[in-house]
């Protein structure tokens, strides 16, 4: 099957499958990013709207560890619509500032460690 002409679908596990269809514009960007890792996207700012961010929320792992702020995805989701609305307002007003990433070191099989970054989902601040 030629995936370039088909919308991707998401399963409950977050992998491509037969369950939920992504919008054409978001899937087009994802496909191009996979095909051309060095491509520089321009003017994605217009896609920072409530509809696209709410759709993108489906891809967030809800059972992942909390970030440096201690807020879980499930907690953030309780007020998802207002949280997304606030986020869009701050993004459009250029008041959004990304939070620090929580760093954990994961042991590897050879006795070494690798870093793991855990971002925060709570973006309700200026």
Secondary structure by P-SEA (a helix, b strand, c coil): cccccbbbbbcccccccccccccaaaaaaaaaaaaccccccccccccccaaaaaaaccccccccccccccccccccccaaaaaaaaaaaaaaaccccccbbbbbbbbccccbbbbbbbbbcccccc
